[in-house]
Amino acid sequence: MSTNVVRLERPARPIQPVFEEEHQLSFEFDTEQHNSKLAIAVMDTVHGADLCRFIDEFSPKVALDMRFSIRFDVPGSSRNHIFRQLEKCRTLYSRAAVKWHDLSPSDFMFNNAPISQRLNHELFERGETPLLIFVQKQTHAQLLHSFLNRQISKRETNDWSVVYCA
C-alpha cells in the first residue's frame, strides 16, 4: 500500500533586481527564508509500514497526537514500532487531544474550534518544524487543514507546505 502525499505550497516571492551605480544588474537572494513543513497523518487509512517509512523520511521534530482516543493498532506495525521510529528521529511526542465528536464543520469555519494550546504553541511560538499531527479520520484532517490554513495565513510570513500521510 502506498502513501498518498499532497503538497500545498505558496509560490516563492519574486526576486527583485538591484541596480548598482554602474547599472550592473544583480540579484539579492534571501538565504534566510525557509519552508516550514506540516504533515497530517490519518490513522484510519494509513498502513503501519507506510507510516513508519513516512516518519523516517519526514523526520518530524514534534509529533502531536490530536486524536481523542489514542490507539496505534494499525495494520503493518505496532505501538512499539511506531514509537521506536519516533525515537530514532528524535521526535518529541505529545498528546493534544481534541473532542472531535463535539465539533461540527461550522466550528472550524467560524474559528470556534477549541484547538489545543499545545498546537498553537508548536506552530506559532516555537516554530519547530517539521511538525507531524496524528488525527483519526480523513474528515478530521480536512477540517484541521482548512482551519490551520486560515490561521497560518493570518500569522505567518514563512512559506508552509502541508503533506498528508493517509
C-alpha angles and dihedrals in degrees: 000000000000128000116249110224124190118185120200112184135169114234116260118258114265116257112246117216117233119208119211126203094273089052090248111160114234136159134223114221119203102226093172094064113103136179114242114215131213126179128192116203115201104208097194092064107027122099114228095235090050091049093051091047090048092050090051093050097039095043097197119205091208132024117196118195106209096173117119092217113036117214130151097190095126120149113265098026146040138227091259093050093049092047091048088054091051090048091049089056090045090239120169107228116205135170117233102167121196123196094233092173090064094052132083130197090256090062088063094042094053096038093248094124111119096227112184124267088231092063090047090050095049095045104040109018106036098022092199108164149219091055123187121202123194117210128169104225138033090239089056090052092050094048092046092046094053091045093049091045090060093043094048092046090054097047112025133070096185121093114258132200122198119202129187124216103194 
